[in-house]
Amino acid sequence: MAPKKSFKDIISETTIDDIEEPDATKYINLLKDKIVIDQFPLKIKIIITSEFATPIAFDRIESHYSHPAKVVLTQNNLSKFYDDLIDKFKAWVDQFQERGSGFDFNSIKSVQVKLYKYEYQRASSYIPLQFKSKNIINVQNKNDNKCFLWSILAYLYPVVKNKQRVTNYKEYEDEISTRGIEYPVAKRRYSKVEKQNNLIINVFALKDQTNKQTLDQFMFQIKKVKNVMLLIFLYIENNGNAHYCLIKKI
């Protein structure tokens, strides 16, 4: 079935109703191969229509489970999304059956899949890391939206002590060309910063914000150009705010 396009922020909307599998877990595992995703990041919204039946009277009803829209940054994040979908759907089925109506889960009838565009937050003010790392410099720009700039300067003008303090980099602020750049820096402006300053910037995120071992690249391919400085940033989000840190060493 071809997906139908609608609204400026939606990539596709598809209804899948051709999977013959009564077991919910197996159904969702088969569903993975039916959902075609060829761009990241994005938001996924899934609505599952299920049939419930009474064992004696053979009455049947349909009910709908709506899974909260989730941001998926990379292909690697999909497994976690589907695992969460299975867990929450099963919990919803259990709650439905515990209401005492006499209806038991029979099968999944169809699944509606909506894929939405997702724009990264502009990186702005300071967000503390939820773990310790000697290889990450998290400049504490609590009074401005210039974490992108401070992270560049932390790389170009390293200091021995108090690497997290903005005051250590203030004197070098004019050394970076930010002509035509507004703060917080939008993703579409990264290449402009690179060209104006002879830099290459690679950006990583964390699958798990509490675990530095879950580092995952999501914005650019690792690229190396002769005679061009390579910087690696860590992108983090919290409560609608976004922030960049400098990764000194992967």
Rosetta blueprint (number, residue, H / E / L):
1 M L
2 A L
3 P L
4 K E
5 K L
6 S L
7 F L
8 K L
9 D L
10 I E
11 I E
12 S E
13 E E
14 T E
15 T E
16 I E
17 D L
18 D L
19 I L
20 E L
21 E L
22 P L
23 D L
24 A H
25 T H
26 K H
27 Y H
28 I H
29 N H
30 L H
31 L H
32 K H
33 D H
34 K H
35 I L
36 V L
37 I L
38 D L
39 Q L
40 F L
41 P L
42 L E
43 K E
44 I E
45 K E
46 I E
47 I E
48 I E
49 T E
50 S E
51 E E
52 F E
53 A E
54 T L
55 P L
56 I L
57 A L
58 F L
59 D L
60 R E
61 I E
62 E E
63 S E
64 H E
65 Y E
66 S E
67 H E
68 P E
69 A E
70 K E
71 V E
72 V E
73 L L
74 T L
75 Q H
76 N H
77 N H
78 L H
79 S H
80 K H
81 F H
82 Y H
83 D H
84 D H
85 L H
86 I H
87 D H
88 K H
89 F H
90 K H
91 A H
92 W H
93 V H
94 D H
95 Q H
96 F H
97 Q H
98 E L
99 R L
100 G L
101 S L
102 G L
103 F L
104 D E
105 F E
106 N E
107 S E
108 I E
109 K E
110 S E
111 V E
112 Q E
113 V E
114 K E
115 L E
116 Y E
117 K E
118 Y L
119 E L
120 Y L
121 Q L
122 R L
123 A L
124 S L
125 S L
126 Y L
127 I L
128 P L
129 L L
130 Q L
131 F L
132 K L
133 S L
134 K L
135 N L
136 I E
137 I E
138 N L
139 V L
140 Q L
141 N L
142 K L
143 N L
144 D L
145 N L
146 K L
147 C H
148 F H
149 L H
150 W H
151 S H
152 I H
153 L H
154 A H
155 Y H
156 L H
157 Y L
158 P L
159 V L
160 V L
161 K L
162 N L
163 K L
164 Q L
165 R L
166 V H
167 T H
168 N H
169 Y L
170 K H
171 E H
172 Y H
173 E H
174 D H
175 E H
176 I L
177 S L
178 T L
179 R L
180 G L
181 I L
182 E L
183 Y L
184 P L
185 V L
186 A L
187 K H
188 R H
189 R H
190 Y H
191 S H
192 K H
193 V H
194 E H
195 K H
196 Q H
197 N H
198 N L
199 L E
200 I E
201 I E
202 N E
203 V E
204 F E
205 A E
206 L E
207 K L
208 D L
209 Q L
210 T L
211 N L
212 K H
213 Q H
214 T H
215 L E
216 D E
217 Q E
218 F L
219 M L
220 F L
221 Q L
222 I L
223 K L
224 K L
225 V L
226 K L
227 N L
228 V L
229 M E
230 L E
231 L E
232 I E
233 F E
234 L E
235 Y E
236 I E
237 E E
238 N E
239 N L
240 G L
241 N E
242 A E
243 H E
244 Y E
245 C E
246 L E
247 I E
248 K L
249 K L
250 I L
